[in-house]
Amino acid sequence: MRKVLITGLNSYIGNSFENYIREMPESDMDTRKISLKEDGWQQNSWAEYDTVLHVAGLAHVDVARANDEMKQRYYRINRDLAKEAAEKAKKDGVRQFIYLSSIIVYGNSAPIGKEKRITKETEPTPANFYGDSKLQGEQAVLALQSEEMLSSFHVLVLRLPMIYGKNSKGNFSKLKKLAEKTPIFPKIENRRSMLYIGNLCELIRIVIEEEMGGIICPQNKEIVSTSEIVRLIGEKKRRRIILVSGFSATLRMCAHFTGYVDKVFGNLEYEESISGGELHYRKYDLEKSLENSL
């Protein structure tokens, strides 16, 4: 039986993975969650665990309103705490550490009409302190990876795109609310990588079983447009949403005043070759995943 320690009590991903494993009768995996918010976790041994799934972190930042104290908090949690947890895992003989990073390490979405396709050769270029804190966290934990015959320590970084699922927060919940209210929506042919929580949980299960290290940029099989997502959500809700062309120029103008426009309608996608498709974790297609998310 593989024993997994999840560092973080209230994470959407951590809770979803724990439930996913519990509902899988054939699984021989055992999970336990702990909090890293209070001092004292450093004194408890992790020697019984095979994998540490580090889900503790900060996200969803309003960059424009952040002060220096908030910025430093992101570095303390996304970089320093991750490093401390990985160092403890290695010291205690845990064989694998999984760090949840973000597509944000590659910077912001490209503006409407501009392509942004991330490949193996694309260098991370964070656009703000949130992305930089995640990238520095990656670098700190990856530096601890070792390949020794008797005491290998595998570090895996998952650079996640937008995660969605039942009761998820963030941009998906906003799109869902829009689809429940609006009769029309701009038709913009952008391309976005997304990842359904069920597919992510299956990926985590597989990489733990395989004790993998390295970097994976996972995504659903389908690359989608924001407009199509809203239309499909409306369809699942039995609401007809009309996609209207001709909004591109207006949205480009609005993008000069708020970054939210490009965040929603801009382009940001992974090339398939870096998404780990050979691991066969994409159990749910787009339509089924949206149906499960409503």
N, C-alpha and C positions, 0 to 999 in steps of 0.2 A: 504493500500500500504506500502510495506517495503522499507525504504530508506537506501541506501548503500553508504558510503563514501569510495572511493578508494584513498589511500595515495600513490601517485606516478603517474607522468604524462606520462612517456615514457616506462612503463613496458610492455613487450610482453604479460604477463599473464593478467595484469590489462586492457590493451586495448582489448584483446581478449574477456575477460569476459563482458566488457561493450558492445561490438558489439554483443555478443551472446544474451544478455538480450534484446537489442534493436530489434533484429531480431526474437524474440519470441513473437508473437502477444498475446498469452494468459497470458503472465507474468504480474504480478502486482507489479513488482520491479522497483525502480527508482534509477539510479546511478549518482554519481558526482565524478569527480577527482580533487584532489588538489596536489600541490607540497609541500614537506617538506624541500626543499633545502634552502630556505630563511627564516630568522626570520620573525615572524608575524603570522604564522599559529596558534601559541599558544593562540593568543588573540581572535580568532574567535570561537564562540560556535559551538559545535557538537551535541547539545541537540536534534536537529530534526532528527538525524539518529538512526536507529535501529542497524546497523552493520558497523564496520570499517574493511575494507579489506586492510590489510597492505602489499602492494607489494613492497614498497621501500626497496632496499637492494643491496648489492654488491655480485657478483658471478664471475665465469670464471677467477679465479686468476692463474697466473703463479707463483707457490709457490717458485720455485728455484730462481727467480729474484726479489722477494719481499724484500724491505728494511723495517726498523723499522717504518718509517713514513707510509708506505702503510699498514702494519700490524695494526697499531693503527687506521687507517681510517676504516678498516673492523670492528673493535670492536665498533667504534663510530657510525657506521651506522647500522650494523646488530644486535647490542645489545642495545647500549645507546638510539639511535633514536627510536627503536621499543618500548623500555620501556617508553620513554617520551610520545609516541603516545598512548600507552595503558593506561597510567596513566591519560592522558587527556580524553580519551574515557570514562573511568570509572567515573572520576570526573564530566563529563558533562551528565552522565546518559545514555550513550549508553549501550545496553544490550549484545552486542557480539563483540569480537575482534578476527580476523582471522590472524594468523601469518604464512607466507610461509617460511618453513624451507626446509631442504634438506636431502637426503639420505647420504650426506657427513658427517653427525654427527656420522655415524657408521664407519667412516674411509674409507680407499681406497678399491678399488676392490681387490679381492683375485687374486693371480697370476694364469696364465694359468694352468689348471688342478686341481686347488684347489677350493673347494666349499666355498661359503660364502652366507649363507641363514639366513636372519634376521627374528627372531621370536619375540614374545611378551617378552620373557626372555632376549633377546639380549640387553646388556647395550651399550649405545653410547660411542664410543672411538674415538674421532676425531684424525686424523693423522696430521693435520696442523692448522694454525691459522684461516683459512676460516671456517673449520668445527667447530672449537672451538667457533668462534664468533657466528655462527648460534645456537649452543647448548646453549651458555650463553644467547642469545636472547630469546630462548624458555623458559629457566628457569626464566628469568626476567618477562616475560609476564604471564606465568602460575601462578606465585606467586601472581598475582593480582586477580585471579579468586575467585569469592565469590558466595555462594548459600544462598541468603537471600530472605525472602518471598516477600518483596516489591522492592528490588533493586538488583536482581541477575546480575552478570557480568560473562558471559560465554567466556572463552578463548579457541580457537581451533587452534591447531598446525597441519599443513599439511607438512609431511616430504616427499618432492617430489623427485622422481627419475628423469631420463632424460626426459625432456619435449620436444615434437616435434610437428610440425604442419607447415602450410603454412607460409613461411618467418621467421621461427624460426632460431635461431643462435646456436652456440655451436657445440657439437659433431655430432648432426644429420646433420647439414648443410655440415660438412666435409665428412660424409659418403655419402651424396647425390652427392657431387662433385666427389667422387671416383667412384661411380656407373655410373656416366655419362661419365667416361673416361677409366676406366680399363676393359680389357676383361677377366682378371682372378683375383681371390681373394682367400686368404687363407681360408681353411675350418677348422674352430675351433668350437668345440661343447661347447661353453660357454653359460651361462644363465644370462640374464639381465632383470631387471624390467624397463619398460618404461611407459610413460603416454602421450596419445594423448591430445592435448590442448582442443579439443571438449569434451572429457570425463572429463577433469579437470574442465572445465567451468560448466558442468552439476553437478558435485560434489559440487562445490562452491554454485551453486543455491540451491541445496537440503539442504546443511548444514545451509545456511542462513534461508531458510524456516522453518527448524526444530530448529533453534537457538541452535545448538549443541556446546559442548565444548569437551575438551580432546585432544587426539592425534590420527591421522589417517595417515597411510602409504599407499597412493593410488597407483594403478598401473593398466595397462590394464589387461584384462583377460588372455592374452597370455604372457608367459615368452619366450623370444626369444634369438637367438644367433645373434651376430653381422654379421656373414657370411650370415645368412638367410635374415637379413634386407637388406644388400647390394644386394643380389640376387633378392629380391622382388622389390626393387627400380628400378633395371635394367629392370626387367620384365615390370613394369609399364611404363618405358621409351622406351619399345620395344627394349631393348638391352639384348643380351644373355651374361650372366656372368658365367664363369666356375669356380666352387669352387674346389680348388686343395688341397688335403691332403698332409701332410708331412712337414708342416711349423712350427709345434709346437716347436721343438728343437731350430730352428733359432730364433723364436720370444721370447722364454725364454731367450736366450742369449742376444738379443737386449734389453730385459726388464731390464737388469743390468745397462744399460746406459741411459735409458729414461723411465719415469713413464707412458708415453703415451701408451705404448704397453699394459700394464695391464689395463689401463683405457678403452681401446677399446676392448680388447680380454679377459679380466679377468671376473670373476664371481661376480655378485652382485645382489641379488634378495630378494624380500620380500615374506614371507610366506603368503598365501592367507588369513589366519584368521585375519591378522592385516590390510588388505587393504580396509576394509569397503565395501566389495562386496554386503552386504545386503542392501546397499543404492541404488543399481541399477542405478549407474551413467554411466556405460560403454555402451553407446549407439552405439559406433562405434567399429567394430572388427579391427584386425590388417590390413587386406588388404584394407578395406574402408578408414581407417585413413591414410594409406600411399598414397592412391590415392588422398585424399583430401590435402595432404601435398606437393604435387609436382607442 
